[in-house]
Amino acid sequence: MYRFLFILAFLISFFSSAQKKEYWLIDKETNAKKIVSDSAKAVKFLDSLTENSYFFTQLKEVKKIENRTEIYYDKGPNFNKAHVKFSDSLVSELKLPKNEIFTKNLDSLRKNINQKYRDKGFAFNRVKTKFQKMENGFPTVKISVITASQRKIDAIVYKGYTRLPKQFVKNLNKEYLHTTYDDKNLVSMNQALQNHQFITLEKPPQTLFTRDSTQVFLFMQKKKTNTFDGIIGFGNDKTEKFTVNGTLNVQLKNMFNGFESIGIYWQRNPDKGQTFDLQTDIPYTFGSNVGLNVNVNIFRQDSTFANVKFLPAVYYHLSPKQKLGIKGTLESSAILDSLYTSGRDYSKKGIGLWYQFQEGTDIPLFINKSNIRIEADFLKTTYDATQEKFDQIRYFLFAEHNFNLSGNHFLNVKAESALLSAKNELSTNELFRFGGWNSMRGFNEQSLISNFYAFAGAEYRYLVNDQAFFDLFAQYGQMSNKSLGISPKLYSLGLGFNFFLPIGLMSFQISNGNQFGNPFKFNEIKIHWGILSRF
């Protein structure tokens, strides 16, 4: 091999001249042509053939035509099956069980070795294959690795949108700075930022290598996270009278570059109930990993009763996707109609724990890839009329995940459950209310009243493109209302179409929900039309 390369270098230098030249490397078998600018690159190319299993590459002819040199070669057979001997350093580094094997795919073996060294931070490693002899019709080769220097992430440089919360930057640096420079860490960093609620990357992380440092550049971009969500629903109330109801949800997020959010929610259901909810969240308080969340919720059922909740919470960022918190509960209810005998004036005080895991998605049509929230509250309840006091326990669970079945086919799986456990008989005005667009579909908003409920559903989604998708869904649920002595089993079915317009994401949905055993009623079909606009 060395004699072959020496002869080639001699012939190339013999034909070289002062004028600009081209070197044409021509495969005698296939006539494939590669043009390089100098003799060194020509030698490197032919050397690479022997490094890639063409062990018997032969130089056939060299021609000089004007300012170009034509080099004709014959690769010979490609030996992808081979007896392989590993160098001592390779055996030691990768802890191989033996130093000699027979492989049916030499190329794959080389790639695997290269990747294992990349995973250890040797980004510029080179796997060398040296032919030794032929044995029983197969070549025997020795594989060794030139590792170069091991690389670690020495610095993370932020470009573009740089008004990031200091604690967020600190957390990111803590997770990735001084870690091994490998594909795993780069992919993890890219996914974490691409799926982040408030920011994204204009392009994948870029790397600058110098002799003694490795810098990763992140080109950040601020997401449009403020949203206006408006929904109009059409259906019948309890008296089968056609009604129009609606929901308005305004979310103002990251306006002060602190990843903070302010949410204002209002809803009117067909049974004349209204909900107002105000929530404020500050994720990094005083430059720490401690966040604050304050929620005020008011529910009024026509002129019957009104509930007011004040829910302050403190939480800690376990990771960019996980939060663990403590929350307080201050709740009071007042009966407005003296003829309403199913409810009682009461006040609640309590403390609880909650956990949330939230992972964003890179599909603009979906809100999250995964979302899990678990809550448990211990409550002290006092009924004003009798001054009776009772202990109560409240649980809440929500889980959602989007599965990519294949290509444009997705499956959204969602489940929710809640329980209010107490030794005393619960009044109607303190029970859970669920049902509607974001709950048990096919039922009127907050029309299902219970001390326990659980439902789960699957929604098949077909993405027409990144601007629209069709969906078909089915849900199954159970509920219990001890005061009424009922425990019905529920179902809902429906279909919808979601698509982007210049003003936002438009949603149209037709659904029908009922209790198992009851006949299907066409006039119970619910129609929802909504728009989610980001700004």
C-alpha positions as CSV (number, residue, x, y, z in Angstrom):
1,M,0.0,0.0,0.0
2,Y,2.8,2.4,0.9
3,R,4.6,1.6,-2.4
4,F,1.3,2.2,-4.3
5,L,0.8,5.7,-2.7
6,F,4.5,6.6,-3.3
7,I,4.2,5.8,-7.0
8,L,1.0,7.7,-7.2
9,A,2.5,10.8,-5.5
10,F,5.5,10.6,-7.8
11,L,3.4,10.5,-11.0
12,I,1.2,13.3,-9.9
13,S,4.1,15.6,-9.0
14,F,5.7,14.7,-12.4
15,F,2.7,16.0,-14.3
16,S,2.2,19.1,-12.1
17,S,2.9,22.6,-13.3
18,A,2.6,26.2,-12.2
19,Q,-0.8,26.8,-13.8
20,K,-4.1,26.0,-12.0
21,K,-4.8,22.3,-12.4
22,E,-7.6,19.8,-11.9
23,Y,-7.2,16.2,-10.9
24,W,-9.9,13.9,-12.3
25,L,-10.2,10.6,-10.4
26,I,-12.1,8.2,-12.7
27,D,-13.4,4.7,-11.8
28,K,-12.5,2.3,-14.6
29,E,-15.5,0.1,-13.8
30,T,-18.3,2.7,-13.4
31,N,-16.7,5.8,-15.0
32,A,-17.7,7.7,-11.9
33,K,-15.7,10.9,-11.8
34,K,-14.5,13.0,-8.9
35,I,-12.6,16.3,-9.4
36,V,-10.2,17.6,-6.8
37,S,-8.0,20.7,-6.8
38,D,-4.6,19.3,-5.8
39,S,-2.5,16.1,-5.6
40,A,-2.8,15.8,-1.8
41,K,-6.6,15.6,-2.1
42,A,-6.3,13.0,-4.8
43,V,-4.0,10.8,-2.6
44,K,-6.4,11.3,0.3
45,F,-9.4,10.1,-1.8
46,L,-7.6,6.9,-3.0
47,D,-6.5,6.3,0.6
48,S,-10.1,6.5,1.8
49,L,-11.1,3.7,-0.6
50,T,-8.7,1.3,1.2
51,E,-10.1,2.6,4.5
52,N,-13.6,1.6,3.4
53,S,-13.1,-2.0,2.6
54,Y,-11.7,-1.6,-1.0
55,F,-8.4,-3.2,0.1
56,F,-7.1,-4.0,-3.4
57,T,-7.6,-0.6,-5.1
58,Q,-5.2,-0.4,-8.1
59,L,-3.8,2.6,-10.0
60,K,-4.3,1.7,-13.7
61,E,-3.3,4.8,-15.7
62,V,-2.4,8.5,-15.4
63,K,-2.9,10.9,-18.2
64,K,-2.1,14.6,-18.5
65,I,-4.4,16.6,-20.8
66,E,-3.7,20.3,-20.9
67,N,-4.3,21.6,-17.3
68,R,-5.9,18.5,-15.9
69,T,-4.6,15.2,-14.8
70,E,-6.8,12.1,-15.3
71,I,-6.1,9.3,-12.8
72,Y,-7.8,6.0,-13.6
73,Y,-8.2,3.4,-10.8
74,D,-9.9,0.1,-10.2
75,K,-11.5,-0.3,-6.7
76,G,-11.7,-4.0,-6.9
77,P,-14.2,-6.0,-4.7
78,N,-15.6,-4.5,-1.5
79,F,-14.9,-6.8,1.4
80,N,-17.7,-6.1,3.9
81,K,-17.2,-9.5,5.5
82,A,-13.9,-9.7,7.3
83,H,-11.9,-11.1,10.2
84,V,-11.4,-8.2,12.6
85,K,-8.6,-7.7,15.2
86,F,-9.1,-4.8,17.6
87,S,-6.2,-2.7,18.9
88,D,-5.4,-3.1,22.6
89,S,-6.5,0.5,23.4
90,L,-9.9,-0.1,21.7
91,V,-10.5,-3.3,23.6
92,S,-9.6,-1.5,26.9
93,E,-11.7,1.7,26.2
94,L,-14.9,-0.1,25.0
95,K,-14.4,-3.1,27.4
96,L,-14.8,-5.6,24.5
97,P,-15.1,-9.2,25.6
98,K,-12.5,-10.4,23.0
99,N,-10.0,-8.8,20.7
100,E,-10.9,-10.7,17.5
101,I,-14.2,-11.4,15.8
102,F,-15.7,-12.2,12.4
103,T,-18.2,-9.6,11.1
104,K,-20.6,-9.7,8.1
105,N,-20.9,-5.9,8.0
106,L,-17.6,-4.1,8.5
107,D,-19.1,-0.7,7.6
108,S,-21.7,-1.1,10.3
109,L,-19.1,-2.1,12.8
110,R,-16.9,0.9,12.0
111,K,-19.9,3.2,12.4
112,N,-20.9,1.7,15.8
113,I,-17.3,2.2,17.1
114,N,-17.2,5.7,15.8
115,Q,-20.6,6.5,17.5
116,K,-19.4,5.0,20.8
117,Y,-16.4,7.3,20.8
118,R,-18.6,10.3,19.9
119,D,-20.8,9.4,22.9
120,K,-17.7,9.7,25.0
121,G,-17.0,13.2,23.7
122,F,-14.5,12.3,21.0
123,A,-16.2,14.3,18.3
124,F,-13.3,14.1,15.9
125,N,-12.4,10.4,16.3
126,R,-11.2,8.5,13.3
127,V,-11.7,4.7,12.9
128,K,-8.8,3.2,11.0
129,T,-8.9,-0.1,9.2
130,K,-5.6,-1.7,8.2
131,F,-5.5,-4.7,5.8
132,Q,-3.2,-7.4,7.0
133,K,-3.8,-10.6,4.9
134,M,-6.3,-12.8,3.2
135,E,-7.6,-15.8,5.1
136,N,-10.0,-18.4,3.7
137,G,-11.2,-15.9,1.1
138,F,-11.8,-13.1,3.6
139,P,-9.5,-10.3,4.5
140,T,-8.1,-9.9,8.0
141,V,-8.0,-6.3,9.1
142,K,-7.0,-4.5,12.3
143,I,-9.2,-1.7,13.6
144,S,-7.8,1.1,15.7
145,V,-9.1,4.6,16.7
146,I,-7.4,7.9,16.6
147,T,-9.4,9.8,19.3
148,A,-8.1,13.4,19.2
149,S,-9.1,15.4,22.3
150,Q,-12.2,14.7,24.4
151,R,-14.8,17.5,24.1
152,K,-17.0,18.9,26.8
153,I,-19.5,21.8,26.6
154,D,-17.4,24.7,27.9
155,A,-19.8,27.5,27.3
156,I,-23.4,28.1,26.2
157,V,-23.8,31.4,24.2
158,Y,-27.3,32.9,23.9
159,K,-28.2,34.9,20.7
160,G,-31.3,36.6,19.4
161,Y,-33.8,36.8,22.2
162,T,-31.6,37.1,25.3
163,R,-34.0,38.7,27.9
164,L,-34.4,35.4,29.6
165,P,-35.0,34.9,33.4
166,K,-31.7,34.6,35.1
167,Q,-32.8,31.5,37.0
168,F,-33.8,29.8,33.7
169,V,-30.4,30.4,32.2
170,K,-28.8,29.2,35.4
171,N,-30.8,26.0,35.4
172,L,-29.9,25.4,31.7
173,N,-26.2,26.0,32.4
174,K,-26.4,23.7,35.4
175,E,-27.9,20.9,33.3
176,Y,-25.6,21.0,30.3
177,L,-22.5,23.1,31.0
178,H,-19.3,20.9,31.4
179,T,-21.2,17.8,30.3
180,T,-19.8,15.5,27.6
181,Y,-20.2,17.0,24.1
182,D,-22.3,14.3,22.4
183,D,-25.4,13.8,20.3
184,K,-27.5,12.9,23.3
185,N,-27.0,16.2,25.1
186,L,-27.4,18.2,21.9
187,V,-30.7,16.5,21.1
188,S,-31.9,16.9,24.6
189,M,-31.1,20.6,24.7
190,N,-32.8,21.1,21.3
191,Q,-36.0,19.3,22.3
192,A,-36.2,21.1,25.7
193,L,-36.1,24.5,24.0
194,Q,-38.1,23.7,20.9
195,N,-40.9,22.4,23.1
196,H,-40.7,25.2,25.6
197,Q,-43.8,27.2,26.4
198,F,-42.3,30.6,26.0
199,I,-39.3,30.3,23.7
200,T,-38.0,28.3,20.7
201,L,-34.9,27.9,18.6
202,E,-34.5,29.5,15.2
203,K,-32.2,26.6,14.3
204,P,-30.6,23.6,16.0
205,P,-27.8,24.3,18.5
206,Q,-24.6,25.3,16.6
207,T,-21.1,24.5,17.8
208,L,-17.9,26.4,17.6
209,F,-14.8,24.3,18.2
210,T,-11.4,25.9,19.0
211,R,-8.2,24.3,20.0
212,D,-9.0,24.2,23.7
213,S,-12.8,24.9,24.0
214,T,-16.2,23.9,22.8
215,Q,-19.0,26.5,22.7
216,V,-22.6,25.8,21.9
217,F,-24.6,28.7,20.4
218,L,-28.4,28.9,21.0
219,F,-30.3,31.2,18.7
220,M,-33.4,32.0,20.7
221,Q,-36.7,33.3,19.6
222,K,-39.6,34.6,21.7
223,K,-42.8,32.7,21.1
224,K,-46.2,34.4,20.7
225,T,-47.8,33.1,23.8
226,N,-50.6,35.5,24.6
227,T,-53.8,33.8,23.7
228,F,-57.5,34.7,23.2
229,D,-59.8,31.7,23.3
230,G,-63.4,32.2,22.5
231,I,-66.0,29.4,22.3
232,I,-69.7,29.6,21.5
233,G,-71.9,26.5,22.3
234,F,-75.3,25.6,21.0
235,G,-77.6,23.1,22.7
236,N,-80.6,22.5,25.0
237,D,-80.9,23.2,28.7
238,K,-82.7,21.0,31.3
239,T,-86.1,22.2,30.0
240,E,-85.0,21.3,26.4
241,K,-85.0,24.9,25.5
242,F,-82.4,25.9,22.9
243,T,-79.7,28.0,24.4
244,V,-76.5,29.7,23.5
245,N,-73.6,29.6,25.9
246,G,-70.0,30.7,25.7
247,T,-66.5,30.8,27.1
248,L,-63.8,33.6,27.0
249,N,-60.3,32.8,28.1
250,V,-57.5,35.4,27.8
251,Q,-53.9,34.4,28.7
252,L,-51.2,37.1,28.9
253,K,-47.8,35.4,29.1
254,N,-44.2,36.5,29.3
255,M,-45.0,40.2,28.7
256,F,-42.3,41.2,31.2
257,N,-39.8,38.5,30.1
258,G,-40.0,36.6,33.3
259,F,-42.1,33.7,31.9
260,E,-45.0,35.0,34.1
261,S,-48.6,34.5,33.1
262,I,-51.9,36.2,33.9
263,G,-55.1,34.3,33.0
264,I,-58.7,35.7,32.9
265,Y,-61.5,33.2,32.3
266,W,-65.3,33.6,32.0
267,Q,-67.9,31.1,31.2
268,R,-71.7,31.1,31.0
269,N,-73.4,27.7,30.8
270,P,-76.9,26.9,29.5
271,D,-78.3,26.6,33.0
272,K,-77.5,30.2,33.8
273,G,-74.4,29.5,35.8
274,Q,-71.4,31.8,35.4
275,T,-67.8,31.3,36.3
276,F,-65.1,33.9,36.6
277,D,-61.5,32.9,37.2
278,L,-58.3,35.0,37.6
279,Q,-54.9,33.3,37.9
280,T,-51.4,34.8,38.2
281,D,-48.3,32.7,38.0
282,I,-44.7,33.9,38.6
283,P,-42.3,31.0,38.0
284,Y,-39.0,32.4,39.3
285,T,-39.5,34.5,42.4
286,F,-36.6,36.7,43.4
287,G,-34.3,34.9,40.9
288,S,-34.8,31.5,42.5
289,N,-36.5,28.2,41.5
290,V,-39.4,29.0,43.7
291,G,-42.6,30.0,42.0
292,L,-45.9,31.7,43.2
293,N,-49.4,31.0,41.9
294,V,-52.5,32.9,43.0
295,N,-56.0,31.8,41.8
296,V,-59.3,33.5,42.5
297,N,-62.4,31.6,41.4
298,I,-66.0,32.8,41.6
299,F,-69.0,30.6,40.6
300,R,-72.6,31.9,40.7
301,Q,-75.6,29.8,39.9
302,D,-78.3,32.3,38.7
303,S,-79.8,33.8,41.8
304,T,-79.4,30.6,43.9
305,F,-76.0,30.6,45.4
306,A,-72.4,31.9,44.9
307,N,-69.1,30.3,45.6
308,V,-65.8,32.1,46.1
309,K,-62.4,30.4,46.2
310,F,-58.9,31.9,47.0
311,L,-56.1,29.4,46.2
312,P,-52.6,30.6,46.9
313,A,-49.7,28.3,46.0
314,V,-45.9,28.0,46.3
315,Y,-44.0,25.6,44.2
316,Y,-40.5,24.4,43.3
317,H,-39.1,23.6,39.9
318,L,-37.9,20.0,40.1
319,S,-36.8,20.3,36.4
320,P,-37.9,22.4,33.4
321,K,-40.9,20.1,33.0
322,Q,-41.8,19.3,36.6
323,K,-43.2,21.3,39.5
324,L,-44.0,20.3,43.1
325,G,-46.0,22.7,45.3
326,I,-48.0,23.4,48.4
327,K,-51.3,25.3,48.1
328,G,-53.8,26.8,50.5
329,T,-57.6,26.8,50.1
330,L,-59.9,29.5,51.4
331,E,-63.5,28.9,50.2
332,S,-66.9,30.3,51.1
333,S,-70.4,29.8,49.7
334,A,-73.5,31.8,50.3
335,I,-77.1,30.8,49.6
336,L,-78.9,33.7,47.8
337,D,-82.3,32.2,47.5
338,S,-84.0,31.3,50.8
339,L,-86.2,28.7,49.0
340,Y,-83.1,26.8,47.9
341,T,-82.9,23.9,50.4
342,S,-80.3,21.7,48.7
343,G,-77.4,24.0,49.7
344,R,-75.9,25.4,52.8
345,D,-73.7,28.4,53.7
346,Y,-70.2,27.1,54.5
347,S,-66.6,28.1,54.7
348,K,-63.5,25.9,54.0
349,K,-59.9,26.2,55.0
350,G,-57.2,23.8,53.9
351,I,-53.8,22.9,52.7
352,G,-52.6,20.5,50.0
353,L,-49.9,19.2,47.8
354,W,-49.8,19.2,44.0
355,Y,-47.5,18.0,41.3
356,Q,-47.4,18.8,37.6
357,F,-45.5,17.4,34.6
358,Q,-45.8,19.4,31.4
359,E,-44.1,18.8,28.1
360,G,-44.6,21.0,25.1
361,T,-45.0,19.9,21.5
362,D,-43.4,21.0,18.3
363,I,-46.8,20.7,16.5
364,P,-48.5,24.1,16.4
365,L,-51.9,22.6,16.3
366,F,-51.5,20.8,19.6
367,I,-51.1,22.5,23.0
368,N,-49.0,19.8,24.8
369,K,-47.3,16.5,24.1
370,S,-47.9,15.5,27.8
371,N,-49.6,17.1,30.7
372,I,-50.1,15.5,34.2
373,R,-51.4,17.2,37.3
374,I,-52.1,15.6,40.7
375,E,-53.6,17.4,43.7
376,A,-54.5,16.3,47.2
377,D,-56.1,18.7,49.7
378,F,-57.0,18.3,53.4
379,L,-60.0,20.7,54.3
380,K,-61.7,21.9,57.4
381,T,-65.3,22.7,56.6
382,T,-67.6,24.8,58.8
383,Y,-71.4,25.1,58.1
384,D,-72.6,28.5,59.2
385,A,-76.1,27.6,60.3
386,T,-75.1,24.9,62.8
387,Q,-71.4,25.7,63.2
388,E,-70.7,22.0,62.6
389,K,-67.1,21.3,61.5
390,F,-66.0,18.4,59.4
391,D,-62.8,17.1,57.9
392,Q,-62.8,16.6,54.2
393,I,-60.3,15.2,51.7
394,R,-60.2,16.3,48.0
395,Y,-58.3,14.6,45.2
396,F,-57.9,15.6,41.6
397,L,-56.0,13.9,38.7
398,F,-55.6,14.9,35.1
399,A,-53.4,13.2,32.5
400,E,-53.1,13.8,28.7
401,H,-50.6,12.5,26.1
402,N,-50.4,12.8,22.3
403,F,-49.1,9.6,20.6
404,N,-47.8,9.7,17.0
405,L,-49.2,6.5,15.5
406,S,-47.4,6.9,12.2
407,G,-46.9,9.8,9.7
408,N,-49.9,12.2,10.1
409,H,-51.9,9.9,12.4
410,F,-52.1,10.8,16.0
411,L,-53.9,9.5,19.1
412,N,-54.8,11.9,22.0
413,V,-55.5,10.1,25.2
414,K,-57.0,12.1,28.1
415,A,-58.3,11.2,31.6
416,E,-59.6,13.2,34.5
417,S,-60.9,12.3,38.0
418,A,-61.9,14.0,41.2
419,L,-63.2,13.0,44.6
420,L,-64.5,14.9,47.6
421,S,-64.5,12.5,50.6
422,A,-66.4,13.4,53.8
423,K,-68.2,11.7,56.6
424,N,-70.9,14.2,56.6
425,E,-73.6,14.6,53.9
426,L,-72.4,17.1,51.3
427,S,-74.6,20.0,50.2
428,T,-75.2,20.5,46.5
429,N,-73.4,23.8,46.3
430,E,-70.0,22.2,47.3
431,L,-70.1,19.4,44.8
432,F,-68.0,19.2,41.7
433,R,-69.4,20.5,38.4
434,F,-68.0,19.1,35.2
435,G,-69.0,18.4,31.5
436,G,-68.6,20.5,28.4
437,W,-66.0,21.5,25.8
438,N,-62.8,20.7,27.8
439,S,-64.4,18.0,30.0
440,M,-67.0,15.3,29.3
441,R,-68.0,16.4,25.8
442,G,-71.6,16.1,24.5
443,F,-73.0,17.5,27.8
444,N,-73.8,21.1,28.7
445,E,-71.0,23.0,30.5
446,Q,-70.8,22.2,34.2
447,S,-74.2,20.3,34.0
448,L,-73.0,17.1,35.8
449,I,-72.9,17.5,39.6
450,S,-71.2,14.9,41.7
451,N,-68.9,14.2,44.7
452,F,-66.9,11.8,42.5
453,Y,-66.3,11.5,38.8
454,A,-63.8,9.9,36.5
455,F,-63.7,9.8,32.7
456,A,-61.3,8.9,30.0
457,G,-61.3,9.4,26.2
458,A,-59.4,8.7,23.1
459,E,-59.3,11.1,20.1
460,Y,-58.0,10.1,16.7
461,R,-56.4,13.0,14.9
462,Y,-55.4,13.1,11.2
463,L,-53.2,16.0,10.3
464,V,-54.1,17.2,6.8
465,N,-51.0,19.5,7.0
466,D,-49.4,21.7,9.7
467,Q,-52.5,24.0,9.4
468,A,-55.5,21.6,9.9
469,F,-56.6,18.3,11.3
470,F,-59.7,16.2,11.6
471,D,-60.7,14.3,14.8
472,L,-63.0,11.6,15.9
473,F,-63.4,10.9,19.7
474,A,-65.1,8.7,22.2
475,Q,-65.3,9.1,26.0
476,Y,-66.4,6.9,28.8
477,G,-67.1,8.1,32.3
478,Q,-68.6,7.4,35.7
479,M,-69.9,9.7,38.4
480,S,-71.5,9.5,41.8
481,N,-73.8,11.8,43.7
482,K,-74.5,10.4,47.1
483,S,-77.1,13.0,48.1
484,L,-79.2,11.9,45.1
485,G,-78.2,8.3,45.4
486,I,-77.2,8.0,41.7
487,S,-74.1,6.5,40.0
488,P,-74.7,6.7,36.3
489,K,-72.2,5.5,33.6
490,L,-71.8,8.0,30.8
491,Y,-70.5,8.1,27.2
492,S,-69.9,10.7,24.5
493,L,-69.1,10.5,20.8
494,G,-68.2,13.2,18.3
495,L,-66.1,14.6,15.5
496,G,-64.5,17.9,14.7
497,F,-62.3,19.9,12.4
498,N,-59.6,22.3,13.4
499,F,-57.7,24.6,11.1
500,F,-55.6,27.8,11.1
501,L,-57.0,31.1,9.8
502,P,-55.2,34.5,9.8
503,I,-56.9,35.3,13.1
504,G,-56.0,32.0,14.8
505,L,-56.9,28.3,15.3
506,M,-60.6,27.7,14.4
507,S,-62.3,24.7,16.0
508,F,-65.7,23.2,15.0
509,Q,-67.1,20.2,16.9
510,I,-70.3,18.1,17.0
511,S,-70.8,15.8,19.9
512,N,-73.5,13.9,21.8
513,G,-73.3,12.6,25.3
514,N,-75.7,10.4,27.2
515,Q,-76.2,7.9,30.0
516,F,-75.9,4.2,29.2
517,G,-79.4,2.7,28.9
518,N,-81.0,6.0,27.8
519,P,-82.2,6.3,24.2
520,F,-80.3,8.4,21.7
521,K,-81.8,11.9,21.3
522,F,-81.0,13.9,18.2
523,N,-81.9,17.2,19.9
524,E,-79.2,16.5,22.5
525,I,-76.5,17.0,20.0
526,K,-74.1,19.8,21.0
527,I,-72.3,22.1,18.5
528,H,-69.3,24.1,19.6
529,W,-67.4,26.7,17.5
530,G,-64.3,28.4,18.9
531,I,-61.2,30.3,18.0
532,L,-57.8,30.4,19.7
533,S,-55.7,33.4,18.6
534,R,-52.1,33.9,19.6
535,F,-50.6,37.4,19.8
